[in-house]
Amino acid sequence: MRFGINTLDDMEVQGKTVLCRVDINQPIDQATGTLKDTTRIAACTPTLKELSDKGAKVVLLAHQGSDIEYKNFYTTEPHVQVLSKLLGREVRFIDDVCGPAARAAIQALKPGELLLLDNVRFVAEEQTLFEMKLQLSHAAQAKTLLVRKLAPLGDLYVCDAFAAAHRDQPSLCGFEQILPSAMGRLFEEEFCVISGLMEKPERPCVFVLGGAKISDAFLMMSTVLGGGVADQVLTGGLVGEVLLWADGKDIGEGARGVIRKAGYESLVGTARELLAQYRDRILMPEDFAAVQGGQRVEYPLGKIPGDTLILDIGTETGACYQARIRTAKTVFVNGPMGVFEDAPTEQGTRMVWDALGDTAAYTVIGGGDSITATKKYGKTEDINYICTGGGALIRFLTGEELPVVKALRYGSTLTKKQC
């Protein structure tokens, strides 16, 4: 047991039916039905292999795509071929989640066999709107259709989906109310690494925060700066722009419009409070890049014309951040410095990742865009730890107890099926 949660070492799985929630959500080319990336699938295979090798009947539950952005909503069927190849054994698939066909397939499993169910978000109670509107307690989640139909078929529940640990949904938090539960090897590893980062980082400890999804970034900054975890925070993307706006700097109407449209203007006040307390430990961009006529154009802060859109940090800021990263002892990164997918605006992100690749510091990155950037710039082997979590990681670093962690702690107290 670690952190009050059972690990696989605490469970006897031989001959048992194990319901295993994984996060194998990956970008998919829906025109061809092929996966564009397999990072998260590869990350969960040690848990699946261990369970299978020990003679468990393994039932995989997973989601694919956002149920709010339906263009990304998709079946989990394309994952089966990748899972089978990585595990070196067949993983069966059934295009059902908790109906009669799925239940029959689960009951037919033999020790060591693996079965992947279809996208759990095909069940309405697993969808984000259901979660946000109803806000069911964990006890109430145990009474949802998914849990009522599948829990009687399972002996144990294992969660290896740290990347989804910030979600409060039945497949993540409901089964632990009924079945003896444990975290998988990936969950255990990521929990330990991030806990260590928060508790005893080597110093100086530098956080690099960027990207466009920043709703929890300022809460995280408050935690890591207030708790003395981060010695410095380097900012890019919308994080840096919001801070500069809060500081009264002219970032141009284009940037302010983007912040308003994203719904982040309310964070300006929070950013102002952070600057009032920790200004000497927060670094903000001093120059920026935009695109004109397909070419990169750089502007110093305060000289950004009209409605120009800020798309990257500038060269001077990139060089400053490189120096800080190269002299650090611990570096944590979440989010790119700009629109790194496009050649004219990738320079800032590439400069940061180049420094990550050659620093002597212990380096940790997290989040989908950060993982994509790591692969793009060939730094996968140079990063000490790549965390699959994005939203969960950020929420964890705010100091919040994640819903799945709370549920697993309860499930770890159960010694037999409660259904």
N, C-alpha and C positions, 0 to 999 in steps of 0.2 A: 504494500500500500504506500502511495506517495501523495502528499497534499490531501490526505483524507479520502483518497479515491483508490479503489482496487486497480491493480494492473493485471496483465495476463498471467503473471506469476501466482496470483491469488486464486485462479480459477482452474477447476478440473473440467476439461472440455471434451474428453474422449466420449464419443457417442452422443454428445449433447447437440441440440439444435441451437445455434448461436445467431441471433439477429444482430447484424453488424452494420451500423450506420457509417458510411464513408462520405467524403466529399470528393467526387471525381468530376465535378462541374468544370468543363473545358470549352473553349471556343470551338464551334462546329461549322464546317462549310455545309450548309443545308442543301445546296445544289447537288453535292456528291455524297452527303452523309458521312463525311470523314472528319476526324478530329484534327484541329490545327495545332494542338499541343497536348502532351501527355504527362506533364510534370506532376499533377496531383494524383493521377492514376498510379504512376510509378511510386509515389511517396507512400501510398497505403498498402502496397504489396507485401512488405514484411509482416504486417499483421495478418493478412489473409493467408499467406503461406504458412505462418506459424499455426494458425487455427486449423488449417487443412491438414498439415503434417501431424498434428496432434489428434486427428480423428474427429474433428467437429464437423457437423453438418452446417455449412456456412450460408446464411441468407443475407445478401447485400441489399441495403436500402440506400438510395441516392437520389439527388435531384439533378436536373440539367437545365440551365438557363433561368432567366428571370421570368416570373409569372406576371410581373407588371409590364415588362417589355416583351410582349408576346412574340416579337420577331426572333427572340432568342430561346423561346420555349420549345423543348424538343425531347424526343425519346432517349433513353439511356442505351438503346440497342447497339449503337456504334462502339460503345466502350468494351463490349464483350470480347471482341477480337484482340484488342490491345491487352486487356486483362489476361486473357488466355496465353498470349505470347509471353508476357512478362512473368507470369507465374509458372509457365512450362506445363500447364495442365488445363483441361477444359473448364471453362466457366459457362454454365448454361444461362439462357435468358428466357424470360417469359413476358409477353406484352400485357401484363396485368400487375396491379399493385397489391390489392388485398381481397380480390374477388375469388370466386370458386376455383378458377384455373390456377391462380397464384397459390392458394392454400393447398390444393392437390399436389402441385409441384414441390412445395416445401415438405409435405408429408412423405413424398416419394424419395427424398434425398437419402443417400447412404453416407456413412462416415467418410470424411475427407472430400466430399463433393461440395461444389460451390454453385450458387444460383443467384443471378442478378435480377431483381424485380425492376419493373419499369419506373419511370420518373415519379417519385412520390408526390410531386406537385400536381400530378394529374388528379389527385384527391383534393377537393376544395379546402379541407381543413388544414392542409399543408401550405396553403398559399399565403403570401405576404399580407394581403388585405384582410384575410381571416385572422391572422396573427395580430395585426395592428388594431383592428376594429374591436375584436372580442376580448383580447388580452386574457386568455384563459389561464387559470392557475395550473400548476403542474398536476394537481389532483384531478382537475377537470379534463386535462389533456389525456389522462389515462382512460377516460370514458369515451374518447372519440372513436370513430369508426375504424381508423387504421390500427389503433392499439387494441381495440376489442377483438378485431378479426385476427390479428397476427400474434399477439402476446400469448394466447393459449397454445400456440404451436411451438413456442420457443421455451428454452430452458434458461438461457442467459442472454444478456444484452451487452454489446460492446460498442462504444462510440470511438471512432477514429477520425472524426470530422472536426478537428480543431478549427479549421477555416470557417466552419459554420457555427461555432460555439456561441456566437452572439445572438443567434436566432432562437426564438422561443416557440418551437413548433412540436407537434406530437412525436414525429419520428426522431426528434432530438432530445426531448425532455419528458415524454409521456411514458415510454417503456420502463424507465428507471423507477417509476412508482410501483411497478408490478414485478419486475424481474431483477434478480441479482445482477449487478452491473459492474462494468470495468471500463477503463480507457484503453485504447489500443496503443501500439508502440509509437505510431506517429504522434498521436495526441500527447502521450507521455513525454516524448522527446521535445516537442514544441513547448509544452507547458514548462518543462525544466529549463530550457534555454532562455525563454523570455523571463521566467522568474529570476534566473541568475543575472540577466541583464539589469533587472530592476533592483536587485538586492546588493550585488557586489561587482559592479563594472570596474575594470581597470581604468585609470584616469591618466589623461583627460578623456572624458566620455562625450562624444559628439553625436547629436541627433540631426539628421538631414530630413526635412519634411517638405514635400511638394505635392504635385498632382492637382486634380480638379475636384475630387470628392473629399471635402475637408470638414464635414460637419462635426466630426469628433476630434479633429487634429488639435483644436485649441484647448479642449478638455485634457488631452494627453499632455500638451505643453505645460499646462498648469500643474499636472501631477509630477512630471519628470523634473521640472524646474523647481517647484515648491518642495518636492521631496529630496532635492539634491542629487538626483540620479544623473541628470544631464549638466555638464559643465558649459556646453554651448549648444544652441540650436541654430542650424543654418536653414534658411527658408527659400523656397522657390515656388513656382506655380501660383495657384490662387492663394496659398498660405502667405507667401511673401507679399502679394499685392494687397491683401486685406490688412496686413500689418502696416504697410506703407500708408494706406488710406487712413488707418487709425492714427498714424503718426503725423497726419496733416500734409503728407507729401503729395505732389501732383503726379498721379499715375495715368492721367488722361481719361477722357470720357469713355473711350472704348473699353478700357479695363473695368471702370466702374459699372458700365452697362452689363458686362459679362457677370460680374459679381452679383448685381441685382437680379439678373435673369436666373442665376443658379440658386437664388434664395439665400445668399450668404451675407447680405448687407447687415443683418442682425448680429453678425459676428464682429462687426467693427468695434462695438462697445467692449466686447470680451477682449479683443486684441488690444484695445487701449489700456485696459486694466493690466494685462500681462506686461505691456511695455512700462507701465508705471512701476511695476515691481521688479522686473527682470531685464530691463533694457540692456544692461551691460553684458548679458549672456545670450541675447538674440541678435543674429546677423540677418540683415535684410538686403536684397539686391540693390546694387548701385547703378547698374545699367541693364538695358533690356534689348531684345531683338524682335523685329517685326518682319513682314515680308511685303515687298513692293515689286511688282512686275516679275514675280517668281524668284526674286533674289533676297537674300538676307540683308537687312539693314539694322544697324545698332544705334541706340539712342541712350544718352545719359539720363539718369533720373531727373525729372522736371522738364525735360526737353522733348517729350513724346507728343507729336503733333495730333491735334484734333481727335478723330474717332479711331485712330490707329489701334489695332488689336495687339496686345502683348502676347507673344507666342513662345518666348524663351528668355532665360537670363542672358546677360551680355558676357563678353569675353573677360572683362575685369572681374566681375563677380565670380565667374567660373574659376579663374586663377586663384582668387582669394579662398574659395571653398576647397580647392585642391590642396592648398597649403595647410588648411586646418585639418583636413582628413589625413594627410600624410604625417602629421605630427601627433595625431591622436593615438590612444591605446585601445579604445573601443569606439566603434562607429555603428550606429543603427540608421537605416535608410528606409523611408516609406514614401514613395511617389517620385515621379520624374520632375525635372526642372522646367519642362515645357512640352511642346508638341513634338516628342522625340520620334514619332512615326514618320515625319516628313524631313527630308534632307536639309532644307534651309533652316529648320528650327530644332535640330537634334543636338547642336554643339554643346549646350549647357549640360544636358543629361550625359552626353558622352564624356565630357570633361570630369564630371563627378564619378562616373563609373571607371574611368581610367585611373583615377586616384584610388578608388576602392580596390582596384586590381593590384596596385603596387604598394599600398600602405602596409606597414607591419602590424597595424591594429587588428584586433579581433572584430570581424565585420559580420553584421546581421542585416539581412534585407527582408522585407515582407510586403505582400500585396501583389495582385496580378500584374499591374503595369511595371512594378519593380522587377518581377521575375522575367517579364518579356524583355525589358531593357538589358537585364543581365545576360540573357541568351543572345540578344542582338549584338552586343558588344563583346561576346566571347569571354565573359568573366565568370561563368558558372563554376569552374574549378578554382577560381581565386577567392571566392566568397566563403567565409567560414561556415555560415549557416544561412540557408534559404528557407524562410518560413512560408508555408502555403497560405496562411491566413492573411486577410486584408482587413475587413471590417472587424473580425474577431480580435485580431492582433491590436488594432488601434483601441478598441474598447477595453481590452485587457490592460493596456498601458495607461488608460485613464484611471485605473485603480478599481474599476467596477468588477464585482463578481459576476462572471458570465453565467447566463441561464443554464447552459449545459453543464458547467462545472458544479453549480448548485444541485442540479438533478443527479449527476453522477455521485456526488457525495451521499445523497439520500439512497440511491440504488446500491451503493457499496455497503450499506447497513443491512440489506436484505439477505437472508440465507436460503430462502426457497421461494418458489413461485407464489405470488399473492393472488392469482386469479383462479 
